[in-house]
Amino acid sequence: MKIQKFLEHHGIAANPFAEEDAQTDAVFKEFCIDTTHHPTWDKVYGDPSEPSTAIVFGEKGAGKTAMRLQIVRHVEQYNRQHADSRLFVIEYDDFNPFLDRFHDKLGRRRRLEQVLSYWKLWDHMDAILSLGVTQLVDRLLDKPHPLPPGPQAGAPGRGEGDKRHRDAASPAPALDPRRLDRTQMRDLLLLAAIYDQSTAENFRQRWHRLRRRLRFHTWRTRWPLALGIVTVLVVFGLIVGLQKWDWLASPWPYVFAAAGWIPLAARSWKWYWRARAIMRQLRVVNHEPNPLRQVLMNFSVDELAGQPLPTKERTDDRFELLAKFQGVLRTLGFSGIIVLVDRVDEPHLINGSPEQMKALLWPMLDNKFLKHPGIGFKLLLPIELSYFADREAHDFYQRARLDKQNLVRSLGWTGEALYDVANARLKACAINGQTPSLRTLFQESVSERRLIDALRTLRVPRHLFKFLHRLFVSHANAYTDENPSWQISGETFESVLALYQREQDAYDRGLG
């Protein structure tokens, strides 16, 4: 008996439990992302008009990535309704590029387990600024920045939500740089010089394209070059005009001509070493000293006097640069920033190790950083880190102040909540006009209460999806197309559940 035939008999167009990862789950993205939430959703999402921090601990499959995607979708809906007070979303969920650069800067000879012991709060700040600045420059250069995906091609149950999802999938509108004054243009260009990490085009070409887009003139910085050219022209112009060809045999014309280039050489030397200092301290950002020097020399001395540059091992400069970034965003219509931290266990340098995850995340748990005005951090963390947090000393809690961070100690699910999730997915995949439910798939011997009690033992949506998919397969394999059975028996339900629970227990003990 085919699973599809069984599902179609109950008015279900496609298997709603085939996918386990929210990032590739078309049913979730098209139908459930706006309506199916964890009970703690309001605490985590908060009020978008006042971005707040939330720290969530959840086991694998509990829905952390789904919650991240929901936050992005809801923020974009909020932004469409509040054009002058939008939220700027930074998804800090791919740590591999930053960790690779960090490892390279420290030296590949260091043992992997030692690398993250050198990771500091300012490395997180540099990584977040890099993501945010690169995204903002893309938007200003009219590069489309896609919003959360809408319906997937061929997804079942299309209907009333199509227009809404098409709107959500459209590129974000370009930003108007004319709203920035010259000081903010300077700030943005300085941020782009330090943090823009686009690989789509040459670093210098992209920076100058942004400069032209902002109409930021740099002719005042050309005087050392002009002085050198004018000096050469004057010296050799005098030789030609006065017909003093014998001067060419003397070193003095060359000395005077070279003297005109001293200001340019001195300035170049100064910014070369400043660029090297920046490059050394930006341990998670790729830079070469000479291109960075060439870009920084486009600012006049007055424009960079007193400006923060990340040349030291400290957070002070980063906080000032973060404030500049926020100021530029406010003028462009963004009243706040949301930083989404997810998939901490996935980088290859961490490889699921709780100790390595702790080494990476603990520097970020700083109350001054997490409560920075205008920024809401949503930290969606593996449950293993909660055990470390529970064993920390008093100093850690004084620095992190977890009691002020909207802490969710466990992203747990009740049997009733999982039952509702299953029914919502069945309805999302329903054939037009049909209203299937989980209870109708089973014989009378399997009551609704028994279903809820069984689902409670599965704990998280991923286990729910795996179990129901396996149950459908087992039921279909027990019957032929010529002699089908349209309801799952209690015996099949109990046997598949018992086997799945044994496997789940073995995995929890580290034996699976």
C-alpha positions as CSV (number, residue, x, y, z in Angstrom):
1,M,0.0,0.0,0.0
2,K,1.4,3.4,-0.9
3,I,1.6,6.2,1.7
4,Q,0.3,8.7,-0.8
5,K,-2.8,6.6,-1.3
6,F,-3.4,6.4,2.4
7,L,-3.0,10.2,2.8
8,E,-5.2,11.1,-0.1
9,H,-8.0,8.9,1.3
10,H,-8.0,11.3,4.3
11,G,-7.9,14.4,2.2
12,I,-4.1,15.1,2.5
13,A,-2.3,16.1,-0.6
14,A,1.3,15.4,0.6
15,N,3.1,14.0,3.6
16,P,3.3,16.8,6.1
17,F,6.0,15.0,8.2
18,A,8.5,14.2,5.5
19,E,10.8,17.2,6.3
20,E,12.6,17.5,9.7
21,D,14.6,20.8,9.1
22,A,12.8,24.1,9.2
23,Q,15.2,25.6,6.6
24,T,14.0,23.1,3.9
25,D,10.5,22.6,5.2
26,A,8.1,24.0,2.5
27,V,5.0,23.3,4.7
28,F,6.4,25.3,7.6
29,K,7.5,28.2,5.4
30,E,4.3,28.5,3.5
31,F,1.6,27.8,6.0
32,C,2.8,27.4,9.6
33,I,5.4,30.1,9.9
34,D,2.8,32.8,10.6
35,T,0.4,30.8,12.8
36,T,2.1,27.9,14.6
37,H,4.2,29.2,17.4
38,H,5.9,27.8,20.6
39,P,4.0,28.8,23.8
40,T,7.0,31.1,24.7
41,W,6.8,33.0,21.4
42,D,5.6,36.3,22.8
43,K,8.4,36.3,25.4
44,V,11.1,35.6,22.8
45,Y,9.8,37.9,20.0
46,G,8.9,40.8,22.3
47,D,7.7,44.2,21.1
48,P,9.4,45.1,17.8
49,S,9.0,48.8,18.6
50,E,11.4,48.2,21.6
51,P,13.9,45.5,20.6
52,S,14.8,43.3,23.5
53,T,17.2,40.5,24.2
54,A,16.1,36.9,24.7
55,I,18.1,33.8,25.5
56,V,16.6,30.5,24.6
57,F,17.9,27.0,25.4
58,G,16.5,24.1,23.5
59,E,17.4,20.6,22.5
60,K,18.0,19.5,18.9
61,G,14.7,19.6,17.0
62,A,12.9,21.8,19.5
63,G,12.3,24.5,16.9
64,K,15.1,27.0,17.4
65,T,15.7,27.5,13.7
66,A,12.0,27.6,13.1
67,M,11.7,30.3,15.7
68,R,14.5,32.2,14.0
69,L,12.7,32.0,10.6
70,Q,9.5,33.1,12.3
71,I,11.2,36.2,13.9
72,V,12.6,37.2,10.5
73,R,9.2,36.8,8.8
74,H,7.3,38.7,11.5
75,V,9.9,41.5,11.5
76,E,9.5,41.9,7.7
77,Q,5.8,42.1,8.2
78,Y,6.3,44.8,10.8
79,N,8.7,46.7,8.6
80,R,6.1,46.8,5.8
81,Q,3.7,48.5,8.1
82,H,6.3,50.9,9.7
83,A,8.3,52.3,6.9
84,D,10.1,54.9,9.1
85,S,10.7,52.8,12.1
86,R,11.9,49.5,10.7
87,L,14.1,46.9,12.2
88,F,17.4,45.9,10.7
89,V,17.9,42.1,10.9
90,I,21.3,40.5,11.2
91,E,21.4,36.7,11.1
92,Y,24.5,35.6,12.9
93,D,24.1,31.9,12.2
94,D,27.0,30.9,10.0
95,F,30.1,30.9,12.2
96,N,32.4,28.9,9.8
97,P,33.8,31.9,7.9
98,F,34.6,33.8,11.0
99,L,36.1,30.8,12.8
100,D,38.2,30.0,9.8
101,R,39.7,33.5,9.6
102,F,40.2,33.5,13.4
103,H,42.0,30.2,13.2
104,D,44.2,31.5,10.4
105,K,45.1,34.7,12.3
106,L,46.1,32.7,15.4
107,G,48.1,30.2,13.4
108,R,47.1,26.8,12.0
109,R,49.6,25.1,14.3
110,R,47.4,25.7,17.4
111,R,45.3,22.8,18.5
112,L,41.6,23.1,17.7
113,E,40.5,22.8,21.3
114,Q,42.8,25.7,22.2
115,V,41.7,28.1,19.4
116,L,38.4,29.3,21.0
117,S,40.0,30.0,24.3
118,Y,41.3,33.2,22.7
119,W,37.9,34.3,21.3
120,K,36.7,37.5,22.9
121,L,33.6,39.7,23.0
122,W,35.1,42.1,20.4
123,D,35.5,39.2,17.9
124,H,31.7,38.8,18.1
125,M,31.2,42.5,17.7
126,D,33.5,42.5,14.6
127,A,31.6,39.6,13.1
128,I,28.2,41.2,13.7
129,L,29.4,44.6,12.3
130,S,30.8,42.8,9.3
131,L,27.5,41.1,8.6
132,G,25.5,44.3,9.1
133,V,27.7,46.6,7.2
134,T,28.0,44.3,4.2
135,Q,24.3,43.9,4.1
136,L,23.7,47.6,4.3
137,V,26.2,48.4,1.6
138,D,24.5,45.8,-0.6
139,R,21.2,47.6,-0.1
140,L,22.6,51.0,-0.8
141,L,24.2,49.7,-4.0
142,D,20.8,48.4,-5.1
143,K,21.9,44.8,-4.8
144,P,18.7,42.8,-4.0
145,H,18.7,41.4,-0.4
146,P,16.0,38.6,-0.4
147,L,13.6,38.4,2.5
148,P,12.4,35.1,3.9
149,P,11.3,32.7,1.2
150,G,7.6,32.3,0.5
151,P,6.0,29.2,-0.9
152,Q,8.1,26.6,-2.6
153,A,7.4,25.5,-6.2
154,G,4.9,22.7,-6.1
155,A,4.0,23.1,-2.4
156,P,0.6,21.6,-1.6
157,G,-2.5,23.5,-0.5
158,R,-1.9,26.8,-2.2
159,G,-4.7,29.3,-1.6
160,E,-5.5,32.5,0.2
161,G,-1.9,33.1,1.4
162,D,-0.3,33.3,-2.0
163,K,-0.2,37.1,-2.3
164,R,1.1,37.6,1.2
165,H,4.0,35.1,0.6
166,R,4.9,36.6,-2.8
167,D,5.2,40.0,-1.0
168,A,7.4,38.5,1.7
169,A,9.7,36.9,-1.0
170,S,10.2,40.1,-2.9
171,P,13.5,42.0,-2.5
172,A,13.8,44.6,0.1
173,P,13.5,48.1,-1.3
174,A,16.6,50.1,-2.0
175,L,17.6,52.8,0.5
176,D,17.9,56.5,-0.2
177,P,21.5,57.7,0.7
178,R,20.4,61.4,0.2
179,R,19.0,61.3,3.8
180,L,22.6,61.1,5.2
181,D,24.6,64.2,6.0
182,R,28.3,64.4,5.3
183,T,29.3,63.2,8.8
184,Q,27.1,60.1,8.5
185,M,28.5,59.5,5.0
186,R,31.9,59.6,6.5
187,D,30.9,57.1,9.2
188,L,29.4,54.7,6.7
189,L,32.4,54.9,4.4
190,L,34.7,54.3,7.4
191,L,32.6,51.3,8.5
192,A,32.6,50.0,4.9
193,A,36.4,50.3,4.8
194,I,36.8,48.3,8.0
195,Y,34.0,45.8,7.8
196,D,32.6,45.3,4.3
197,Q,33.3,41.7,3.4
198,S,31.5,41.3,0.1
199,T,33.2,38.9,-2.3
200,A,31.1,40.0,-5.3
201,E,33.6,42.6,-6.5
202,N,37.0,44.1,-5.8
203,F,37.2,45.8,-2.3
204,R,38.5,49.1,-3.6
205,Q,36.2,49.3,-6.5
206,R,33.2,48.5,-4.3
207,W,34.2,51.2,-1.8
208,H,34.6,53.8,-4.5
209,R,31.3,52.8,-6.0
210,L,29.7,53.4,-2.6
211,R,31.5,56.7,-2.3
212,R,30.1,57.8,-5.6
213,R,26.6,56.6,-4.7
214,L,26.9,58.8,-1.5
215,R,28.4,61.7,-3.5
216,F,31.1,62.0,-1.0
217,H,33.9,64.0,-2.5
218,T,37.5,63.3,-1.6
219,W,39.4,65.9,-3.6
220,R,40.9,67.5,-0.5
221,T,42.9,64.4,0.2
222,R,44.7,64.6,-3.2
223,W,46.9,67.5,-2.3
224,P,50.0,65.4,-1.4
225,L,49.8,63.7,-4.8
226,A,49.2,67.1,-6.5
227,L,52.2,68.6,-4.6
228,G,54.5,65.8,-5.9
229,I,53.4,66.2,-9.5
230,V,53.6,70.0,-9.3
231,T,57.1,69.9,-7.8
232,V,58.3,67.6,-10.6
233,L,56.8,69.8,-13.2
234,V,58.2,73.0,-11.7
235,V,61.8,71.6,-11.4
236,F,62.0,70.2,-14.9
237,G,60.0,73.1,-16.3
238,L,62.6,75.4,-15.0
239,I,65.4,73.3,-16.6
240,V,63.6,73.4,-20.0
241,G,62.5,77.0,-19.7
242,L,65.9,78.3,-18.7
243,Q,67.7,75.9,-21.0
244,K,69.9,74.8,-18.0
245,W,70.6,71.3,-19.3
246,D,73.7,71.0,-17.3
247,W,71.5,70.9,-14.1
248,L,70.6,67.4,-15.1
249,A,74.1,66.3,-14.2
250,S,73.6,67.6,-10.7
251,P,71.7,65.7,-8.0
252,W,69.9,68.8,-6.8
253,P,67.0,68.8,-9.3
254,Y,66.3,65.2,-8.4
255,V,66.5,66.0,-4.7
256,F,64.0,68.9,-5.0
257,A,61.7,66.8,-7.2
258,A,61.8,63.9,-4.7
259,A,61.1,66.4,-1.8
260,G,57.7,67.2,-3.2
261,W,56.7,63.5,-2.7
262,I,57.7,63.5,1.0
263,P,54.2,64.4,2.4
264,L,52.6,61.7,0.3
265,A,55.2,59.1,1.3
266,A,54.9,60.1,5.0
267,R,51.1,59.8,4.9
268,S,51.2,56.5,3.0
269,W,53.7,55.1,5.5
270,K,51.5,56.3,8.5
271,W,48.3,54.7,7.1
272,Y,50.1,51.5,6.0
273,W,51.1,50.8,9.6
274,R,47.6,51.9,10.8
275,A,46.1,49.5,8.3
276,R,48.4,46.7,9.6
277,A,47.3,47.4,13.1
278,I,43.6,47.2,12.1
279,M,44.3,44.0,10.2
280,R,45.9,42.3,13.2
281,Q,43.1,43.2,15.5
282,L,40.2,42.2,13.1
283,R,40.7,38.5,13.7
284,V,37.4,37.5,12.0
285,V,37.6,39.8,9.0
286,N,39.6,39.5,5.8
287,H,41.8,42.4,4.9
288,E,45.1,43.2,3.2
289,P,47.0,46.2,4.5
290,N,47.7,47.9,1.2
291,P,44.2,48.0,-0.2
292,L,42.9,49.1,3.2
293,R,45.6,51.8,3.3
294,Q,44.6,53.1,-0.1
295,V,40.9,53.3,1.0
296,L,41.7,55.0,4.3
297,M,43.8,57.6,2.6
298,N,40.7,58.9,0.9
299,F,39.7,60.5,4.2
300,S,41.2,63.9,5.1
301,V,43.1,64.3,8.4
302,D,40.3,66.3,9.9
303,E,37.7,63.7,9.0
304,L,39.5,60.9,10.8
305,A,40.8,62.9,13.7
306,G,39.5,61.3,16.9
307,Q,37.5,58.6,15.1
308,P,37.5,55.1,16.6
309,L,39.5,52.5,14.8
310,P,39.8,48.8,15.9
311,T,43.5,48.9,16.5
312,K,43.5,47.5,20.1
313,E,42.3,44.5,22.0
314,R,39.3,46.2,23.6
315,T,35.6,46.7,23.1
316,D,35.5,50.5,23.5
317,D,36.3,51.2,19.8
318,R,33.8,48.6,18.7
319,F,31.0,50.1,20.8
320,E,31.7,53.5,19.2
321,L,31.6,52.0,15.7
322,L,28.4,50.1,16.6
323,A,26.9,53.5,17.7
324,K,27.9,55.0,14.3
325,F,26.3,52.1,12.5
326,Q,23.1,52.6,14.5
327,G,23.1,56.3,13.7
328,V,23.4,55.7,10.0
329,L,20.6,53.1,10.2
330,R,18.3,55.5,12.1
331,T,18.7,58.2,9.4
332,L,17.8,55.5,6.8
333,G,14.6,54.6,8.6
334,F,15.7,51.8,10.9
335,S,14.9,52.4,14.6
336,G,16.5,49.3,15.9
337,I,18.5,46.1,15.2
338,I,17.7,42.5,15.8
339,V,20.6,40.1,15.9
340,L,19.7,36.4,15.6
341,V,22.2,33.9,16.9
342,D,21.5,30.3,15.9
343,R,23.2,27.0,14.8
344,V,26.0,27.4,17.3
345,D,26.7,23.6,17.4
346,E,27.2,23.3,13.6
347,P,30.6,24.9,12.8
348,H,33.3,22.4,12.0
349,L,35.7,23.8,14.6
350,I,33.0,23.1,17.2
351,N,31.5,19.9,15.8
352,G,28.8,19.6,18.5
353,S,31.2,19.9,21.5
354,P,29.5,21.6,24.4
355,E,32.9,22.9,25.7
356,Q,33.7,24.5,22.4
357,M,30.2,26.0,22.2
358,K,30.7,27.5,25.7
359,A,34.1,28.9,24.7
360,L,32.5,30.6,21.6
361,L,29.3,31.9,23.3
362,W,30.3,32.9,26.8
363,P,32.2,36.1,25.8
364,M,28.9,37.3,24.3
365,L,27.0,36.9,27.6
366,D,27.9,40.4,28.8
367,N,25.1,42.6,30.1
368,K,26.5,45.8,28.7
369,F,26.5,44.2,25.2
370,L,23.2,42.4,25.5
371,K,21.5,45.5,26.8
372,H,23.0,47.9,24.3
373,P,20.3,50.5,23.5
374,G,18.4,49.9,20.2
375,I,19.6,46.3,19.7
376,G,17.7,43.1,20.6
377,F,19.8,39.9,20.6
378,K,17.9,36.6,20.2
379,L,20.2,33.8,21.3
380,L,18.8,30.4,20.3
381,L,21.2,28.1,22.0
382,P,21.6,24.3,22.5
383,I,20.3,22.9,25.7
384,E,23.8,21.6,26.7
385,L,24.9,25.2,27.4
386,S,22.2,25.6,30.0
387,Y,24.0,23.0,32.2
388,F,27.2,25.1,32.0
389,A,25.2,28.2,32.9
390,D,23.7,26.5,36.0
391,R,27.1,25.6,37.3
392,E,28.7,29.1,36.8
393,A,30.0,31.2,39.7
394,H,28.6,34.5,41.0
395,D,30.9,36.6,38.9
396,F,29.4,35.1,35.7
397,Y,25.9,36.0,36.7
398,Q,26.9,39.5,37.7
399,R,28.4,40.0,34.2
400,A,25.8,38.3,32.2
401,R,22.7,39.2,34.3
402,L,20.7,36.3,32.8
403,D,17.8,37.4,35.0
404,K,17.3,40.5,32.8
405,Q,17.6,38.8,29.4
406,N,14.1,37.1,28.9
407,L,15.6,33.7,29.7
408,V,13.8,30.6,28.4
409,R,15.5,27.7,30.2
410,S,14.0,25.0,28.0
411,L,12.2,25.2,24.7
412,G,10.0,22.3,25.8
413,W,6.7,21.1,24.2
414,T,3.7,19.6,25.9
415,G,1.8,16.7,24.3
416,E,-1.1,19.0,23.6
417,A,1.1,21.5,21.8
418,L,2.7,18.8,19.7
419,Y,-0.8,17.5,18.9
420,D,-1.8,21.0,17.7
421,V,1.4,21.2,15.6
422,A,0.5,17.8,13.9
423,N,-3.0,19.0,13.2
424,A,-1.9,22.3,11.8
425,R,0.5,20.6,9.4
426,L,-2.2,18.1,8.3
427,K,-4.6,21.0,7.5
428,A,-1.8,22.9,5.7
429,C,-1.4,19.9,3.4
430,A,-5.1,19.3,3.0
431,I,-6.8,18.9,-0.4
432,N,-9.1,21.9,-1.0
433,G,-12.3,21.5,1.0
434,Q,-10.9,18.8,3.3
435,T,-10.3,19.1,7.1
436,P,-8.1,16.1,8.1
437,S,-7.1,15.7,11.7
438,L,-4.6,13.4,13.4
439,R,-7.2,11.5,15.4
440,T,-9.1,10.4,12.2
441,L,-6.0,8.6,11.0
442,F,-6.3,6.0,13.8
443,Q,-8.7,3.3,14.8
444,E,-11.1,3.9,17.7
445,S,-8.7,2.0,20.0
446,V,-6.3,4.9,19.9
447,S,-8.0,7.7,21.8
448,E,-7.1,11.3,21.6
449,R,-5.8,11.2,25.2
450,R,-3.6,8.3,24.3
451,L,-2.3,10.2,21.3
452,I,-1.5,13.3,23.4
453,D,0.2,11.2,26.1
454,A,2.4,9.4,23.5
455,L,3.3,12.6,21.8
456,R,4.4,14.1,25.1
457,T,7.2,11.5,25.3
458,L,8.6,12.7,22.0
459,R,9.3,16.1,23.5
460,V,10.1,18.1,20.3
461,P,8.6,18.6,16.8
462,R,11.5,16.8,15.1
463,H,10.9,13.6,17.0
464,L,7.2,14.1,16.3
465,F,7.8,14.3,12.5
466,K,10.2,11.4,12.5
467,F,7.8,9.2,14.5
468,L,4.7,9.9,12.4
469,H,6.6,9.5,9.2
470,R,7.9,6.1,10.4
471,L,4.4,5.2,11.5
472,F,2.9,5.9,8.1
473,V,5.6,3.8,6.5
474,S,5.0,0.9,8.8
475,H,1.3,1.0,8.3
476,A,1.6,1.3,4.5
477,N,4.0,-1.6,4.4
478,A,1.6,-3.9,6.3
479,Y,-1.1,-3.7,3.5
480,T,-1.4,-4.1,-0.2
481,D,-3.0,-1.7,-2.7
482,E,-5.6,-4.4,-3.4
483,N,-6.5,-4.8,0.3
484,P,-5.8,-1.5,2.0
485,S,-6.5,-0.3,5.5
486,W,-7.5,3.3,5.9
487,Q,-6.8,3.6,9.7
488,I,-3.7,2.8,11.7
489,S,-4.3,0.1,14.4
490,G,-3.5,0.4,18.0
491,E,-1.0,-2.5,17.7
492,T,0.9,-0.7,15.0
493,F,0.9,2.6,16.8
494,E,2.2,1.0,20.1
495,S,4.9,-1.1,18.5
496,V,6.3,1.7,16.4
497,L,6.2,4.1,19.4
498,A,8.0,1.6,21.6
499,L,10.7,1.0,19.1
500,Y,11.2,4.8,18.4
501,Q,11.3,5.5,22.2
502,R,14.1,2.9,22.6
503,E,16.1,4.5,19.8
504,Q,15.4,8.0,21.3
505,D,16.6,6.9,24.7
506,A,19.8,5.4,23.2
507,Y,20.5,8.6,21.3
508,D,20.0,10.6,24.5
509,R,22.5,8.5,26.3
510,G,25.0,8.9,23.5
511,L,24.7,5.4,22.2
512,G,22.8,6.2,19.0
